[in-house]
């Protein structure tokens, strides 16, 4: 089994369930659909027993534990003709650019 070998990070569990809510607002020019930009929000969590997240703090109740496991993310994206860019902020920061083909 890979969990017992060093250098591998594997999660073979089947008792986890991820769920989330997302919303997205897109803006574009009425006369030029080649330029679009928008914002996206996400709030999600993973339910089930997680050995990697069994950290409990003194005085923590069920509500504190629930909010400790919520993962929010906000994104801004822009598209201009064949080029696009995305800025994501959540647990980490991502900046991506690309070309559609």
DOMARMAR-309254 format. One record per atom (N, C-alpha, C, O): atom name; x, y, z; residue in one letter; residue number from 1. Coordinates in pm, 1 decimal. Layout:
# residues N
{atom CA, east X, north Y, up Z, rest a, nr NUM}
...
# end
This chain:
# residues 101
{atom N, east 84.0, north -117.2, up 0.0, rest x, nr 1}
{atom CA, east 0.0, north 0.0, up 0.0, rest x, nr 1}
{atom C, east 89.0, north 124.1, up 0.0, rest x, nr 1}
{atom O, east 190.2, north 127.4, up 70.0, rest x, nr 1}
{atom N, east 52.6, north 225.1, up -77.0, rest x, nr 2}
{atom CA, east 136.1, north 344.1, up -92.6, rest x, nr 2}
{atom C, east 143.5, north 428.8, up 33.9, rest x, nr 2}
{atom O, east 241.3, north 501.3, up 52.4, rest x, nr 2}
{atom N, east 42.1, north 422.0, up 122.8, rest x, nr 3}
{atom CA, east 45.8, north 504.1, up 243.3, rest x, nr 3}
{atom C, east 163.7, north 468.3, up 333.4, rest x, nr 3}
{atom O, east 214.9, north 554.6, up 404.7, rest x, nr 3}
{atom N, east 207.2, north 342.6, up 331.2, rest x, nr 4}
{atom CA, east 315.8, north 300.1, up 418.6, rest x, nr 4}
{atom C, east 453.6, north 327.7, up 359.7, rest x, nr 4}
{atom O, east 553.9, north 309.3, up 428.5, rest x, nr 4}
{atom N, east 461.2, north 371.2, up 234.6, rest x, nr 5}
{atom CA, east 588.2, north 400.5, up 170.4, rest x, nr 5}
{atom C, east 616.1, north 550.0, up 175.0, rest x, nr 5}
{atom O, east 524.7, north 630.8, up 158.8, rest x, nr 5}
{atom N, east 738.6, north 586.2, up 196.4, rest x, nr 6}
{atom CA, east 775.5, north 726.9, up 202.5, rest x, nr 6}
{atom C, east 767.8, north 796.0, up 67.7, rest x, nr 6}
{atom O, east 787.5, north 733.0, up -36.2, rest x, nr 6}
{atom N, east 738.9, north 926.2, up 69.1, rest x, nr 7}
{atom CA, east 739.6, north 1004.0, up -52.8, rest x, nr 7}
{atom C, east 608.4, north 1002.9, up -129.7, rest x, nr 7}
{atom O, east 599.0, north 1067.8, up -233.9, rest x, nr 7}
{atom N, east 507.3, north 931.9, up -82.4, rest x, nr 8}
{atom CA, east 378.6, north 926.4, up -149.8, rest x, nr 8}
{atom C, east 271.5, north 989.5, up -61.9, rest x, nr 8}
{atom O, east 270.0, north 968.3, up 59.4, rest x, nr 8}
{atom N, east 183.4, north 1065.7, up -121.6, rest x, nr 9}
{atom CA, east 71.2, north 1125.0, up -51.0, rest x, nr 9}
{atom C, east -55.7, north 1076.9, up -120.0, rest x, nr 9}
{atom O, east -97.8, north 1133.1, up -221.1, rest x, nr 9}
{atom N, east -115.5, north 973.6, up -65.0, rest x, nr 10}
{atom CA, east -230.7, north 909.1, up -125.0, rest x, nr 10}
{atom C, east -344.4, north 905.8, up -23.3, rest x, nr 10}
{atom O, east -321.6, north 881.5, up 95.2, rest x, nr 10}
{atom N, east -464.3, north 929.8, up -68.9, rest x, nr 11}
{atom CA, east -581.8, north 924.3, up 17.4, rest x, nr 11}
{atom C, east -678.8, north 822.4, up -40.7, rest x, nr 11}
{atom O, east -758.2, north 857.3, up -128.1, rest x, nr 11}
{atom N, east -675.1, north 697.5, up 4.9, rest x, nr 12}
{atom CA, east -758.9, north 592.7, up -52.6, rest x, nr 12}
{atom C, east -900.0, north 586.4, up 6.3, rest x, nr 12}
{atom O, east -976.1, north 495.6, up -27.0, rest x, nr 12}
{atom N, east -935.5, north 679.5, up 91.8, rest x, nr 13}
{atom CA, east -1065.4, north 672.6, up 158.1, rest x, nr 13}
{atom C, east -1180.0, north 692.1, up 59.7, rest x, nr 13}
{atom O, east -1166.4, north 761.8, up -40.9, rest x, nr 13}
{atom N, east -1292.3, north 629.7, up 90.4, rest x, nr 14}
{atom CA, east -1411.7, north 644.1, up 8.2, rest x, nr 14}
{atom C, east -1526.3, north 705.1, up 87.2, rest x, nr 14}
{atom O, east -1640.0, north 705.2, up 39.8, rest x, nr 14}
{atom N, east -1499.3, north 756.8, up 206.4, rest x, nr 15}
{atom CA, east -1605.7, north 810.3, up 291.7, rest x, nr 15}
{atom C, east -1606.2, north 962.6, up 296.3, rest x, nr 15}
{atom O, east -1657.1, north 1020.6, up 392.2, rest x, nr 15}
{atom N, east -1550.0, north 1029.4, up 193.9, rest x, nr 16}
{atom CA, east -1549.6, north 1174.7, up 187.7, rest x, nr 16}
{atom C, east -1648.0, north 1223.0, up 82.1, rest x, nr 16}
{atom O, east -1669.2, north 1156.7, up -19.5, rest x, nr 16}
{atom N, east -1707.6, north 1338.5, up 106.8, rest x, nr 17}
{atom CA, east -1803.7, north 1396.9, up 14.9, rest x, nr 17}
{atom C, east -1779.9, north 1547.3, up 11.9, rest x, nr 17}
{atom O, east -1784.1, north 1612.0, up 116.6, rest x, nr 17}
{atom N, east -1755.3, north 1603.7, up -104.9, rest x, nr 18}
{atom CA, east -1733.1, north 1747.8, up -118.2, rest x, nr 18}
{atom C, east -1858.6, north 1813.5, up -173.2, rest x, nr 18}
{atom O, east -1925.4, north 1759.2, up -261.2, rest x, nr 18}
{atom N, east -1889.6, north 1931.0, up -120.1, rest x, nr 19}
{atom CA, east -2007.7, north 2004.7, up -161.9, rest x, nr 19}
{atom C, east -1975.6, north 2153.6, up -157.3, rest x, nr 19}
{atom O, east -1894.4, north 2197.1, up -75.7, rest x, nr 19}
{atom N, east -2039.2, north 2232.0, up -244.6, rest x, nr 20}
{atom CA, east -2011.9, north 2374.6, up -244.1, rest x, nr 20}
{atom C, east -2117.4, north 2454.7, up -316.5, rest x, nr 20}
{atom O, east -2201.5, north 2400.7, up -388.4, rest x, nr 20}
{atom N, east -2111.1, north 2584.8, up -295.7, rest x, nr 21}
{atom CA, east -2198.4, north 2680.5, up -362.5, rest x, nr 21}
{atom C, east -2112.1, north 2773.9, up -445.1, rest x, nr 21}
{atom O, east -2003.9, north 2813.3, up -401.5, rest x, nr 21}
{atom N, east -2158.4, north 2809.4, up -563.1, rest x, nr 22}
{atom CA, east -2082.7, north 2899.8, up -647.1, rest x, nr 22}
{atom C, east -2176.9, north 3001.0, up -712.5, rest x, nr 22}
{atom O, east -2294.3, north 2972.0, up -735.8, rest x, nr 22}
{atom N, east -2125.5, north 3116.6, up -740.8, rest x, nr 23}
{atom CA, east -2200.6, north 3218.6, up -811.9, rest x, nr 23}
{atom C, east -2106.6, north 3288.4, up -909.1, rest x, nr 23}
{atom O, east -1986.2, north 3296.4, up -884.9, rest x, nr 23}
{atom N, east -2161.3, north 3338.7, up -1018.4, rest x, nr 24}
{atom CA, east -2077.7, north 3400.5, up -1121.4, rest x, nr 24}
{atom C, east -2154.8, north 3514.5, up -1187.4, rest x, nr 24}
{atom O, east -2273.0, north 3500.3, up -1218.8, rest x, nr 24}
{atom N, east -2088.1, north 3626.1, up -1208.1, rest x, nr 25}
{atom CA, east -2146.6, north 3740.7, up -1276.8, rest x, nr 25}
{atom C, east -2052.1, north 3778.3, up -1390.4, rest x, nr 25}
{atom O, east -1933.5, north 3801.9, up -1367.6, rest x, nr 25}
{atom N, east -2104.8, north 3783.9, up -1513.0, rest x, nr 26}
{atom CA, east -2023.6, north 3814.3, up -1631.1, rest x, nr 26}
{atom C, east -2070.8, north 3946.2, up -1691.4, rest x, nr 26}
{atom O, east -2190.7, north 3969.4, up -1706.9, rest x, nr 26}
{atom N, east -1975.2, north 4031.8, up -1725.0, rest x, nr 27}
{atom CA, east -2004.3, north 4160.5, up -1787.7, rest x, nr 27}
{atom C, east -1945.1, north 4160.9, up -1928.5, rest x, nr 27}
{atom O, east -1837.6, north 4105.4, up -1950.8, rest x, nr 27}
{atom N, east -2014.2, north 4222.6, up -2022.6, rest x, nr 28}
{atom CA, east -1959.2, north 4240.1, up -2156.5, rest x, nr 28}
{atom C, east -2021.7, north 4363.6, up -2219.9, rest x, nr 28}
{atom O, east -2128.4, north 4409.5, up -2179.1, rest x, nr 28}
{atom N, east -1953.3, north 4415.7, up -2319.8, rest x, nr 29}
{atom CA, east -2000.4, north 4531.9, up -2393.4, rest x, nr 29}
{atom C, east -2112.1, north 4488.2, up -2487.5, rest x, nr 29}
{atom O, east -2100.9, north 4385.0, up -2553.7, rest x, nr 29}
{atom N, east -2217.3, north 4564.8, up -2493.4, rest x, nr 30}
{atom CA, east -2331.5, north 4530.4, up -2577.9, rest x, nr 30}
{atom C, east -2290.9, north 4519.4, up -2724.7, rest x, nr 30}
{atom O, east -2343.2, north 4434.1, up -2796.4, rest x, nr 30}
{atom N, east -2199.0, north 4603.5, up -2770.5, rest x, nr 31}
{atom CA, east -2159.9, north 4605.6, up -2911.2, rest x, nr 31}
{atom C, east -2038.4, north 4519.5, up -2942.8, rest x, nr 31}
{atom O, east -2008.4, north 4496.5, up -3059.9, rest x, nr 31}
{atom N, east -1968.2, north 4471.7, up -2841.4, rest x, nr 32}
{atom CA, east -1845.2, north 4393.9, up -2865.0, rest x, nr 32}
{atom C, east -1839.2, north 4279.7, up -2765.1, rest x, nr 32}
{atom O, east -1799.0, north 4299.9, up -2650.6, rest x, nr 32}
{atom N, east -1878.7, north 4159.2, up -2806.9, rest x, nr 33}
{atom CA, east -1873.1, north 4042.4, up -2719.6, rest x, nr 33}
{atom C, east -1733.3, north 3982.8, up -2709.6, rest x, nr 33}
{atom O, east -1714.5, north 3883.1, up -2640.0, rest x, nr 33}
{atom N, east -1635.3, north 4041.0, up -2777.0, rest x, nr 34}
{atom CA, east -1498.1, north 3990.8, up -2771.2, rest x, nr 34}
{atom C, east -1427.8, north 4025.7, up -2641.2, rest x, nr 34}
{atom O, east -1321.6, north 3971.0, up -2611.7, rest x, nr 34}
{atom N, east -1485.6, north 4116.1, up -2563.3, rest x, nr 35}
{atom CA, east -1427.3, north 4154.8, up -2435.2, rest x, nr 35}
{atom C, east -1528.8, north 4123.9, up -2325.5, rest x, nr 35}
{atom O, east -1638.2, north 4180.2, up -2322.9, rest x, nr 35}
{atom N, east -1491.3, north 4034.9, up -2236.0, rest x, nr 36}
{atom CA, east -1576.1, north 3998.2, up -2122.9, rest x, nr 36}
{atom C, east -1491.5, north 3993.9, up -1996.8, rest x, nr 36}
{atom O, east -1371.9, north 3964.9, up -2001.8, rest x, nr 36}
{atom N, east -1554.1, north 4022.8, up -1884.4, rest x, nr 37}
{atom CA, east -1487.6, north 4002.4, up -1756.3, rest x, nr 37}
{atom C, east -1594.4, north 3971.9, up -1653.7, rest x, nr 37}
{atom O, east -1712.0, north 4001.5, up -1674.7, rest x, nr 37}
{atom N, east -1554.2, north 3913.6, up -1544.3, rest x, nr 38}
{atom CA, east -1652.5, north 3875.6, up -1444.1, rest x, nr 38}
{atom C, east -1589.0, north 3836.4, up -1313.0, rest x, nr 38}
{atom O, east -1466.8, north 3830.7, up -1299.0, rest x, nr 38}
{atom N, east -1675.8, north 3809.7, up -1217.8, rest x, nr 39}
{atom CA, east -1631.8, north 3765.2, up -1084.9, rest x, nr 39}
{atom C, east -1702.6, north 3634.3, up -1052.9, rest x, nr 39}
{atom O, east -1813.5, north 3608.0, up -1099.4, rest x, nr 39}
{atom N, east -1636.0, north 3554.1, up -973.0, rest x, nr 40}
{atom CA, east -1690.0, north 3424.1, up -933.6, rest x, nr 40}
{atom C, east -1659.9, north 3403.8, up -785.3, rest x, nr 40}
{atom O, east -1550.3, north 3434.7, up -738.4, rest x, nr 40}
{atom N, east -1756.3, north 3352.5, up -713.6, rest x, nr 41}
{atom CA, east -1737.3, north 3320.5, up -572.7, rest x, nr 41}
{atom C, east -1768.8, north 3174.6, up -547.3, rest x, nr 41}
{atom O, east -1858.9, north 3118.4, up -609.4, rest x, nr 41}
{atom N, east -1695.3, north 3113.1, up -456.5, rest x, nr 42}
{atom CA, east -1715.4, north 2972.3, up -422.3, rest x, nr 42}
{atom C, east -1700.6, north 2955.4, up -271.9, rest x, nr 42}
{atom O, east -1613.7, north 3016.8, up -209.9, rest x, nr 42}
{atom N, east -1785.6, north 2872.2, up -213.8, rest x, nr 43}
{atom CA, east -1777.1, north 2836.5, up -72.8, rest x, nr 43}
{atom C, east -1808.9, north 2688.6, up -63.2, rest x, nr 43}
{atom O, east -1918.8, north 2645.8, up -98.3, rest x, nr 43}
{atom N, east -1712.5, north 2610.4, up -15.7, rest x, nr 44}
{atom CA, east -1731.9, north 2465.9, up -12.1, rest x, nr 44}
{atom C, east -1666.9, north 2401.9, up 107.6, rest x, nr 44}
{atom O, east -1591.6, north 2465.3, up 181.5, rest x, nr 44}
{atom N, east -1697.4, north 2274.8, up 125.5, rest x, nr 45}
{atom CA, east -1641.1, north 2196.7, up 235.0, rest x, nr 45}
{atom C, east -1636.1, north 2050.3, up 193.6, rest x, nr 45}
{atom O, east -1698.8, north 2010.2, up 95.6, rest x, nr 45}
{atom N, east -1562.2, north 1972.4, up 268.3, rest x, nr 46}
{atom CA, east -1556.1, north 1827.8, up 249.5, rest x, nr 46}
{atom C, east -1606.7, north 1762.2, up 377.1, rest x, nr 46}
{atom O, east -1556.5, north 1789.0, up 486.2, rest x, nr 46}
{atom N, east -1705.6, north 1676.8, up 362.3, rest x, nr 47}
{atom CA, east -1765.7, north 1608.2, up 475.4, rest x, nr 47}
{atom C, east -1707.9, north 1468.5, up 487.2, rest x, nr 47}
{atom O, east -1666.1, north 1409.5, up 387.6, rest x, nr 47}
{atom N, east -1705.3, north 1415.7, up 608.1, rest x, nr 48}
{atom CA, east -1653.6, north 1282.4, up 632.6, rest x, nr 48}
{atom C, east -1531.6, north 1288.7, up 721.6, rest x, nr 48}
{atom O, east -1477.8, north 1396.6, up 746.2, rest x, nr 48}
{atom N, east -1487.8, north 1174.6, up 769.9, rest x, nr 49}
{atom CA, east -1372.5, north 1169.0, up 858.6, rest x, nr 49}
{atom C, east -1244.9, north 1197.2, up 779.6, rest x, nr 49}
{atom O, east -1223.1, north 1138.8, up 673.4, rest x, nr 49}
{atom N, east -1162.3, north 1285.2, up 830.7, rest x, nr 50}
{atom CA, east -1039.7, north 1324.5, up 762.3, rest x, nr 50}
{atom C, east -925.6, north 1325.0, up 863.9, rest x, nr 50}
{atom O, east -914.5, north 1416.9, up 945.0, rest x, nr 50}
{atom N, east -841.3, north 1222.3, up 859.0, rest x, nr 51}
{atom CA, east -727.8, north 1213.5, up 952.0, rest x, nr 51}
{atom C, east -632.7, north 1331.3, up 937.6, rest x, nr 51}
{atom O, east -566.3, north 1369.2, up 1034.1, rest x, nr 51}
{atom N, east -625.1, north 1389.4, up 818.8, rest x, nr 52}
{atom CA, east -534.2, north 1500.7, up 796.3, rest x, nr 52}
{atom C, east -584.4, north 1629.5, up 860.1, rest x, nr 52}
{atom O, east -507.1, north 1723.9, up 876.7, rest x, nr 52}
{atom N, east -711.4, north 1635.4, up 896.0, rest x, nr 53}
{atom CA, east -770.5, north 1756.6, up 952.1, rest x, nr 53}
{atom C, east -833.9, north 1730.0, up 1089.0, rest x, nr 53}
{atom O, east -937.7, north 1787.6, up 1121.4, rest x, nr 53}
{atom N, east -772.6, north 1644.1, up 1168.1, rest x, nr 54}
{atom CA, east -822.5, north 1615.0, up 1301.7, rest x, nr 54}
{atom C, east -756.8, north 1704.6, up 1405.5, rest x, nr 54}
{atom O, east -718.9, north 1657.8, up 1512.9, rest x, nr 54}
{atom N, east -743.3, north 1830.4, up 1374.8, rest x, nr 55}
{atom CA, east -686.5, north 1926.7, up 1468.6, rest x, nr 55}
{atom C, east -800.9, north 1990.8, up 1545.2, rest x, nr 55}
{atom O, east -889.6, north 2052.6, up 1486.3, rest x, nr 55}
{atom N, east -798.3, north 1975.8, up 1675.0, rest x, nr 56}
{atom CA, east -901.2, north 2035.0, up 1759.8, rest x, nr 56}
{atom C, east -835.5, north 2137.4, up 1850.1, rest x, nr 56}
{atom O, east -723.9, north 2117.3, up 1897.8, rest x, nr 56}
{atom N, east -904.6, north 2245.6, up 1872.9, rest x, nr 57}
{atom CA, east -851.9, north 2352.8, up 1955.8, rest x, nr 57}
{atom C, east -931.5, north 2360.6, up 2084.6, rest x, nr 57}
{atom O, east -1049.6, north 2325.8, up 2087.3, rest x, nr 57}
{atom N, east -868.9, north 2405.0, up 2189.1, rest x, nr 58}
{atom CA, east -933.9, north 2416.7, up 2318.6, rest x, nr 58}
{atom C, east -1055.0, north 2510.0, up 2308.1, rest x, nr 58}
{atom O, east -1044.9, north 2619.4, up 2252.7, rest x, nr 58}
{atom N, east -1168.9, north 2466.4, up 2361.4, rest x, nr 59}
{atom CA, east -1289.5, north 2547.7, up 2359.9, rest x, nr 59}
{atom C, east -1363.3, north 2546.9, up 2226.9, rest x, nr 59}
{atom O, east -1456.9, north 2624.6, up 2208.0, rest x, nr 59}
{atom N, east -1323.1, north 2461.5, up 2135.6, rest x, nr 60}
{atom CA, east -1386.6, north 2457.7, up 2004.1, rest x, nr 60}
{atom C, east -1515.9, north 2376.0, up 2011.8, rest x, nr 60}
{atom O, east -1515.0, north 2262.0, up 2058.2, rest x, nr 60}
{atom N, east -1626.7, north 2434.6, up 1966.2, rest x, nr 61}
{atom CA, east -1752.4, north 2360.8, up 1962.9, rest x, nr 61}
{atom C, east -1784.7, north 2321.7, up 1817.9, rest x, nr 61}
{atom O, east -1703.3, north 2343.1, up 1728.0, rest x, nr 61}
{atom N, east -1902.8, north 2264.9, up 1795.9, rest x, nr 62}
{atom CA, east -1938.8, north 2215.1, up 1662.5, rest x, nr 62}
{atom C, east -1944.2, north 2327.1, up 1559.1, rest x, nr 62}
{atom O, east -1906.3, north 2305.9, up 1443.9, rest x, nr 62}
{atom N, east -1991.0, north 2446.4, up 1598.2, rest x, nr 63}
{atom CA, east -1998.8, north 2559.1, up 1504.5, rest x, nr 63}
{atom C, east -1859.1, north 2605.3, up 1463.4, rest x, nr 63}
{atom O, east -1834.8, north 2631.4, up 1345.6, rest x, nr 63}
{atom N, east -1767.3, north 2615.7, up 1559.4, rest x, nr 64}
{atom CA, east -1629.6, north 2654.0, up 1527.8, rest x, nr 64}
{atom C, east -1565.1, north 2552.9, up 1433.9, rest x, nr 64}
{atom O, east -1494.1, north 2590.4, up 1340.6, rest x, nr 64}
{atom N, east -1589.7, north 2425.5, up 1458.8, rest x, nr 65}
{atom CA, east -1532.7, north 2320.3, up 1375.0, rest x, nr 65}
{atom C, east -1587.5, north 2329.0, up 1232.7, rest x, nr 65}
{atom O, east -1513.0, north 2309.4, up 1136.7, rest x, nr 65}
{atom N, east -1717.6, north 2358.3, up 1217.9, rest x, nr 66}
{atom CA, east -1777.9, north 2369.7, up 1085.2, rest x, nr 66}
{atom C, east -1714.9, north 2484.7, up 1007.3, rest x, nr 66}
{atom O, east -1681.7, north 2467.8, up 890.0, rest x, nr 66}
{atom N, east -1697.6, north 2601.5, up 1069.8, rest x, nr 67}
{atom CA, east -1639.7, north 2715.2, up 999.7, rest x, nr 67}
{atom C, east -1489.9, north 2698.2, up 976.0, rest x, nr 67}
{atom O, east -1434.4, north 2762.3, up 886.8, rest x, nr 67}
{atom N, east -1423.8, north 2613.6, up 1053.7, rest x, nr 68}
{atom CA, east -1282.7, north 2583.1, up 1031.3, rest x, nr 68}
{atom C, east -1264.0, north 2504.7, up 901.6, rest x, nr 68}
{atom O, east -1157.7, north 2510.8, up 839.7, rest x, nr 68}
{atom N, east -1367.4, north 2431.3, up 860.5, rest x, nr 69}
{atom CA, east -1357.7, north 2345.1, up 742.4, rest x, nr 69}
{atom C, east -1422.9, north 2404.3, up 617.9, rest x, nr 69}
{atom O, east -1432.1, north 2335.1, up 516.5, rest x, nr 69}
{atom N, east -1468.2, north 2529.0, up 621.3, rest x, nr 70}
{atom CA, east -1522.6, north 2594.5, up 502.5, rest x, nr 70}
{atom C, east -1408.6, north 2656.3, up 421.7, rest x, nr 70}
{atom O, east -1315.9, north 2713.9, up 478.6, rest x, nr 70}
{atom N, east -1415.6, north 2644.4, up 290.1, rest x, nr 71}
{atom CA, east -1308.9, north 2692.8, up 204.2, rest x, nr 71}
{atom C, east -1364.5, north 2792.6, up 103.1, rest x, nr 71}
{atom O, east -1420.5, north 2752.1, up 1.2, rest x, nr 71}
{atom N, east -1350.2, north 2921.8, up 129.5, rest x, nr 72}
{atom CA, east -1398.1, north 3022.2, up 33.6, rest x, nr 72}
{atom C, east -1293.4, north 3051.1, up -73.6, rest x, nr 72}
{atom O, east -1173.2, north 3039.1, up -50.0, rest x, nr 72}
{atom N, east -1341.8, north 3089.4, up -192.2, rest x, nr 73}
{atom CA, east -1252.0, north 3129.6, up -300.3, rest x, nr 73}
{atom C, east -1321.0, north 3237.7, up -382.4, rest x, nr 73}
{atom O, east -1440.4, north 3227.8, up -410.4, rest x, nr 73}
{atom N, east -1247.1, north 3340.1, up -420.7, rest x, nr 74}
{atom CA, east -1297.4, north 3446.5, up -507.4, rest x, nr 74}
{atom C, east -1209.3, north 3452.5, up -631.2, rest x, nr 74}
{atom O, east -1087.5, north 3436.6, up -622.6, rest x, nr 74}
{atom N, east -1271.3, north 3475.3, up -745.9, rest x, nr 75}
{atom CA, east -1198.0, north 3479.2, up -872.5, rest x, nr 75}
{atom C, east -1242.8, north 3599.1, up -955.1, rest x, nr 75}
{atom O, east -1358.7, north 3640.4, up -950.3, rest x, nr 75}
{atom N, east -1149.4, north 3653.1, up -1030.0, rest x, nr 76}
{atom CA, east -1177.5, north 3754.2, up -1131.4, rest x, nr 76}
{atom C, east -1122.9, north 3700.3, up -1263.0, rest x, nr 76}
{atom O, east -1009.4, north 3653.1, up -1268.2, rest x, nr 76}
{atom N, east -1201.6, north 3706.9, up -1368.1, rest x, nr 77}
{atom CA, east -1153.1, north 3658.2, up -1496.5, rest x, nr 77}
{atom C, east -1184.5, north 3759.4, up -1604.4, rest x, nr 77}
{atom O, east -1280.5, north 3835.8, up -1595.1, rest x, nr 77}
{atom N, east -1100.9, north 3758.1, up -1707.4, rest x, nr 78}
{atom CA, east -1113.0, north 3851.7, up -1817.6, rest x, nr 78}
{atom C, east -1082.5, north 3776.5, up -1947.9, rest x, nr 78}
{atom O, east -993.0, north 3692.3, up -1953.3, rest x, nr 78}
{atom N, east -1158.9, north 3809.1, up -2051.9, rest x, nr 79}
{atom CA, east -1137.5, north 3750.8, up -2184.4, rest x, nr 79}
{atom C, east -1135.6, north 3863.3, up -2286.5, rest x, nr 79}
{atom O, east -1226.2, north 3946.6, up -2290.3, rest x, nr 79}
{atom N, east -1032.4, north 3865.2, up -2368.6, rest x, nr 80}
{atom CA, east -1022.4, north 3962.2, up -2477.2, rest x, nr 80}
{atom C, east -986.0, north 3887.0, up -2603.3, rest x, nr 80}
{atom O, east -873.0, north 3840.8, up -2619.2, rest x, nr 80}
{atom N, east -1083.2, north 3875.1, up -2693.1, rest x, nr 81}
{atom CA, east -1069.2, north 3799.8, up -2818.0, rest x, nr 81}
{atom C, east -1023.2, north 3658.2, up -2787.5, rest x, nr 81}
{atom O, east -1102.3, north 3580.0, up -2734.9, rest x, nr 81}
{atom N, east -899.9, north 3621.4, up -2817.7, rest x, nr 82}
{atom CA, east -852.2, north 3484.7, up -2794.3, rest x, nr 82}
{atom C, east -767.2, north 3471.2, up -2668.9, rest x, nr 82}
{atom O, east -715.1, north 3362.8, up -2642.6, rest x, nr 82}
{atom N, east -751.5, north 3576.1, up -2591.5, rest x, nr 83}
{atom CA, east -667.9, north 3573.2, up -2471.7, rest x, nr 83}
{atom C, east -755.8, north 3576.1, up -2346.4, rest x, nr 83}
{atom O, east -863.2, north 3636.2, up -2346.2, rest x, nr 83}
{atom N, east -709.5, north 3511.5, up -2241.4, rest x, nr 84}
{atom CA, east -784.6, north 3513.4, up -2116.8, rest x, nr 84}
{atom C, east -689.3, north 3518.0, up -1997.7, rest x, nr 84}
{atom O, east -572.7, north 3479.9, up -2008.2, rest x, nr 84}
{atom N, east -740.0, north 3564.4, up -1886.5, rest x, nr 85}
{atom CA, east -664.1, north 3570.5, up -1762.7, rest x, nr 85}
{atom C, east -755.9, north 3543.6, up -1645.2, rest x, nr 85}
{atom O, east -874.5, north 3576.3, up -1649.1, rest x, nr 85}
{atom N, east -700.8, north 3484.2, up -1541.1, rest x, nr 86}
{atom CA, east -776.4, north 3452.5, up -1420.7, rest x, nr 86}
{atom C, east -691.8, north 3484.7, up -1298.7, rest x, nr 86}
{atom O, east -572.7, north 3453.9, up -1294.2, rest x, nr 86}
{atom N, east -754.1, north 3546.2, up -1201.1, rest x, nr 87}
{atom CA, east -692.7, north 3575.4, up -1072.0, rest x, nr 87}
{atom C, east -778.7, north 3509.0, up -966.5, rest x, nr 87}
{atom O, east -896.7, north 3541.9, up -953.8, rest x, nr 87}
{atom N, east -721.8, north 3415.2, up -889.7, rest x, nr 88}
{atom CA, east -796.5, north 3342.1, up -787.4, rest x, nr 88}
{atom C, east -733.1, north 3365.3, up -650.9, rest x, nr 88}
{atom O, east -611.1, north 3360.4, up -635.1, rest x, nr 88}
{atom N, east -818.0, north 3390.4, up -554.2, rest x, nr 89}
{atom CA, east -772.5, north 3409.6, up -416.7, rest x, nr 89}
{atom C, east -857.1, north 3320.0, up -328.1, rest x, nr 89}
{atom O, east -979.9, north 3326.8, up -330.9, rest x, nr 89}
{atom N, east -791.3, north 3236.3, up -249.6, rest x, nr 90}
{atom CA, east -857.8, north 3146.0, up -155.7, rest x, nr 90}
{atom C, east -755.6, north 3107.2, up -51.0, rest x, nr 90}
{atom O, east -699.7, north 3193.1, up 17.2, rest x, nr 90}
{atom N, east -731.1, north 2977.3, up -38.3, rest x, nr 91}
{atom CA, east -623.0, north 2931.9, up 49.4, rest x, nr 91}
{atom C, east -487.7, north 2968.7, up -9.5, rest x, nr 91}
{atom O, east -388.3, north 2979.5, up 62.4, rest x, nr 91}
{atom N, east -484.7, north 2987.6, up -139.3, rest x, nr 92}
{atom CA, east -362.1, north 3026.9, up -208.5, rest x, nr 92}
{atom C, east -396.6, north 3131.5, up -313.9, rest x, nr 92}
{atom O, east -512.7, north 3169.8, up -328.4, rest x, nr 92}
{atom N, east -297.2, north 3176.8, up -386.1, rest x, nr 93}
{atom CA, east -311.9, north 3283.0, up -485.4, rest x, nr 93}
{atom C, east -267.6, north 3229.1, up -620.3, rest x, nr 93}
{atom O, east -157.5, north 3175.4, up -632.4, rest x, nr 93}
{atom N, east -352.4, north 3242.8, up -722.1, rest x, nr 94}
{atom CA, east -318.7, north 3197.7, up -856.5, rest x, nr 94}
{atom C, east -340.4, north 3311.0, up -955.1, rest x, nr 94}
{atom O, east -438.3, north 3384.9, up -945.4, rest x, nr 94}
{atom N, east -249.6, north 3324.2, up -1049.2, rest x, nr 95}
{atom CA, east -261.7, north 3417.9, up -1158.9, rest x, nr 95}
{atom C, east -230.0, north 3340.0, up -1285.7, rest x, nr 95}
{atom O, east -119.1, north 3288.9, up -1301.7, rest x, nr 95}
{atom N, east -327.3, north 3330.9, up -1375.6, rest x, nr 96}
{atom CA, east -310.7, north 3251.0, up -1496.7, rest x, nr 96}
{atom C, east -344.4, north 3333.6, up -1619.3, rest x, nr 96}
{atom O, east -435.4, north 3416.5, up -1616.4, rest x, nr 96}
{atom N, east -270.8, north 3310.8, up -1726.6, rest x, nr 97}
{atom CA, east -297.8, north 3372.7, up -1855.8, rest x, nr 97}
{atom C, east -294.6, north 3263.2, up -1960.6, rest x, nr 97}
{atom O, east -224.5, north 3163.3, up -1944.5, rest x, nr 97}
{atom N, east -369.9, north 3281.5, up -2067.5, rest x, nr 98}
{atom CA, east -370.6, north 3179.4, up -2170.2, rest x, nr 98}
{atom C, east -421.2, north 3231.0, up -2303.8, rest x, nr 98}
{atom O, east -459.2, north 3347.1, up -2318.3, rest x, nr 98}
{atom N, east -420.2, north 3141.6, up -2399.5, rest x, nr 99}
{atom CA, east -463.3, north 3168.2, up -2536.0, rest x, nr 99}
{atom C, east -560.7, north 3059.9, up -2576.5, rest x, nr 99}
{atom O, east -530.4, north 2941.3, up -2563.6, rest x, nr 99}
{atom N, east -677.1, north 3098.7, up -2625.3, rest x, nr 100}
{atom CA, east -776.0, north 3002.6, up -2674.9, rest x, nr 100}
{atom C, east -741.7, north 2966.1, up -2817.7, rest x, nr 100}
{atom O, east -708.4, north 3053.6, up -2897.7, rest x, nr 100}
{atom N, east -749.0, north 2840.3, up -2850.6, rest x, nr 101}
{atom CA, east -726.9, north 2798.8, up -2989.4, rest x, nr 101}
{atom C, east -814.7, north 2681.0, up -3022.8, rest x, nr 101}
{atom O, east -810.9, north 2631.0, up -3135.3, rest x, nr 101}
# end
